[in-house]
Amino acid sequence: MTELAPCPQCASAFTYEMNDLLVCPECGHEWNQEDTQTSDEGFVVKDANGNILNNGDSVITIKNLPVKGSSQSIKAGTKVKNIRLVDSDHNIDCKIDGFGAMALKSEFVKKA
């Protein structure tokens, strides 16, 4: 028995096949199985405005971000150059002047 892909909208594991489509019984979403197999090649990271980020991009923080273990925080409007994307909770690795190596969440930055 082959394992079917979970629903891309609600992540439900109870998907089933109907003709050429996969169907989610919980949210009603229907999608083509071939589309999900080709899109699994890499992950997509989007900023707070929905723009797709790439390795090497520059971003700007949109709010003050507290730094764990430091009395200082990263101010809103700080420009961060040459980001590197990683597949984890904090999906941006970078170096910030005055702070050093840092991991940021993409929801708190916008593309510069």
DRENPADO-190611 format. One line per field, with one value per residue (C-alpha): x, y, z; residue in three letters; residue number from 1. Coordinates in Angstrom, 1 decimal, always signed. Example, Ala and Ser with C-alpha at 12.3 -4.5 7.8 and 13.67 -1.06 7.14 Angstrom:
% residues 2
x	+12.3 | +13.7 $
y	-4.5 | -1.1 $
z	+7.8 | +7.1 $
torba	ALA | SER $
kenu	1 | 2 $
% end
This chain:
% residues 112
x	+0.0 | +1.4 | +1.5 | -0.5 | +0.8 | -0.8 | -3.1 | -1.0 | -3.6 | -4.5 | -1.8 | -4.4 | -3.1 | -6.6 | -6.3 | -7.7 | -7.5 | -10.4 | -9.7 | -6.5 | -6.8 | -6.0 | -8.8 | -8.8 | -12.0 | -11.4 | -11.1 | -12.3 | -9.1 | -8.4 | -5.0 | -3.0 | -0.5 | +2.2 | +2.2 | +3.1 | +5.9 | +7.7 | +7.2 | +9.0 | +12.4 | +13.0 | +11.3 | +10.0 | +10.6 | +8.5 | +8.9 | +6.2 | +4.8 | +4.7 | +7.8 | +9.9 | +13.4 | +16.6 | +20.0 | +22.2 | +19.2 | +19.2 | +16.3 | +15.1 | +13.6 | +10.1 | +9.9 | +12.3 | +13.5 | +14.8 | +18.0 | +18.0 | +20.9 | +21.5 | +20.2 | +20.1 | +17.6 | +17.7 | +16.0 | +13.3 | +14.8 | +18.1 | +19.4 | +20.7 | +22.8 | +23.7 | +21.1 | +21.2 | +18.0 | +17.6 | +14.8 | +14.0 | +11.8 | +14.1 | +14.6 | +17.1 | +20.8 | +22.8 | +25.4 | +24.3 | +26.8 | +27.2 | +25.5 | +27.3 | +25.7 | +22.0 | +18.9 | +15.7 | +12.2 | +11.1 | +7.8 | +9.7 | +11.6 | +10.9 | +12.9 | +15.1 $
y	+0.0 | +3.4 | +6.3 | +9.3 | +12.8 | +14.9 | +17.8 | +20.9 | +23.2 | +21.6 | +18.9 | +16.2 | +12.6 | +11.3 | +12.0 | +9.6 | +9.2 | +10.2 | +9.6 | +11.6 | +13.9 | +13.6 | +14.8 | +15.9 | +14.9 | +17.4 | +20.7 | +19.6 | +20.6 | +18.7 | +18.7 | +16.8 | +14.3 | +15.0 | +18.7 | +17.8 | +15.4 | +18.1 | +20.8 | +18.8 | +19.5 | +22.5 | +24.7 | +28.2 | +31.0 | +34.2 | +37.5 | +39.4 | +40.8 | +37.4 | +38.0 | +34.9 | +35.1 | +33.5 | +32.9 | +36.0 | +38.5 | +41.5 | +42.0 | +44.7 | +44.0 | +45.3 | +45.4 | +45.5 | +41.9 | +41.0 | +39.0 | +36.2 | +36.6 | +40.3 | +43.5 | +45.0 | +44.3 | +44.5 | +47.7 | +47.9 | +49.0 | +47.2 | +46.0 | +42.5 | +41.5 | +38.1 | +35.9 | +32.1 | +30.1 | +27.0 | +24.6 | +25.1 | +27.3 | +30.3 | +30.0 | +32.8 | +32.6 | +35.8 | +38.0 | +41.3 | +44.1 | +44.6 | +41.2 | +38.6 | +35.3 | +35.3 | +33.3 | +35.2 | +34.2 | +35.3 | +36.7 | +39.6 | +40.8 | +42.3 | +42.0 | +45.0 $
z	+0.0 | -1.0 | +1.4 | +0.1 | +0.6 | +3.4 | +2.5 | +1.5 | +3.1 | +6.5 | +6.7 | +7.3 | +6.8 | +5.8 | +2.1 | -0.5 | -4.3 | -6.6 | -10.3 | -11.0 | -7.9 | -4.2 | -1.9 | +1.7 | +3.6 | +6.4 | +4.4 | +0.9 | -0.9 | -4.2 | -5.8 | -8.5 | -7.0 | -9.7 | -8.6 | -5.0 | -6.1 | -8.2 | -5.6 | -2.8 | -4.4 | -2.2 | +0.4 | -0.1 | +2.4 | +2.2 | +4.0 | +5.9 | +2.6 | +0.8 | -1.3 | -1.9 | -0.3 | -1.8 | -0.5 | -0.7 | -0.5 | +1.8 | +4.2 | +6.6 | +10.1 | +10.5 | +14.3 | +17.3 | +17.9 | +21.4 | +21.5 | +24.0 | +26.5 | +25.6 | +27.0 | +23.5 | +20.8 | +17.0 | +16.0 | +13.4 | +10.1 | +10.5 | +7.2 | +7.0 | +4.0 | +2.5 | +4.2 | +4.1 | +4.2 | +6.4 | +6.9 | +10.6 | +12.9 | +12.5 | +8.8 | +8.1 | +9.2 | +8.9 | +10.5 | +12.0 | +12.6 | +16.4 | +17.2 | +15.1 | +13.9 | +14.3 | +13.3 | +12.3 | +11.5 | +8.0 | +9.3 | +11.0 | +7.9 | +4.5 | +1.3 | +0.7 $
torba	MET | THR | GLU | LEU | ALA | PRO | CYS | PRO | GLN | CYS | ALA | SER | ALA | PHE | THR | TYR | GLU | MET | ASN | ASP | LEU | LEU | VAL | CYS | PRO | GLU | CYS | GLY | HIS | GLU | TRP | ASN | GLN | GLU | ASP | THR | GLN | THR | SER | ASP | GLU | GLY | PHE | VAL | VAL | LYS | ASP | ALA | ASN | GLY | ASN | ILE | LEU | ASN | ASN | GLY | ASP | SER | VAL | ILE | THR | ILE | LYS | ASN | LEU | PRO | VAL | LYS | GLY | SER | SER | GLN | SER | ILE | LYS | ALA | GLY | THR | LYS | VAL | LYS | ASN | ILE | ARG | LEU | VAL | ASP | SER | ASP | HIS | ASN | ILE | ASP | CYS | LYS | ILE | ASP | GLY | PHE | GLY | ALA | MET | ALA | LEU | LYS | SER | GLU | PHE | VAL | LYS | LYS | ALA $
kenu	1 | 2 | 3 | 4 | 5 | 6 | 7 | 8 | 9 | 10 | 11 | 12 | 13 | 14 | 15 | 16 | 17 | 18 | 19 | 20 | 21 | 22 | 23 | 24 | 25 | 26 | 27 | 28 | 29 | 30 | 31 | 32 | 33 | 34 | 35 | 36 | 37 | 38 | 39 | 40 | 41 | 42 | 43 | 44 | 45 | 46 | 47 | 48 | 49 | 50 | 51 | 52 | 53 | 54 | 55 | 56 | 57 | 58 | 59 | 60 | 61 | 62 | 63 | 64 | 65 | 66 | 67 | 68 | 69 | 70 | 71 | 72 | 73 | 74 | 75 | 76 | 77 | 78 | 79 | 80 | 81 | 82 | 83 | 84 | 85 | 86 | 87 | 88 | 89 | 90 | 91 | 92 | 93 | 94 | 95 | 96 | 97 | 98 | 99 | 100 | 101 | 102 | 103 | 104 | 105 | 106 | 107 | 108 | 109 | 110 | 111 | 112 $
% end
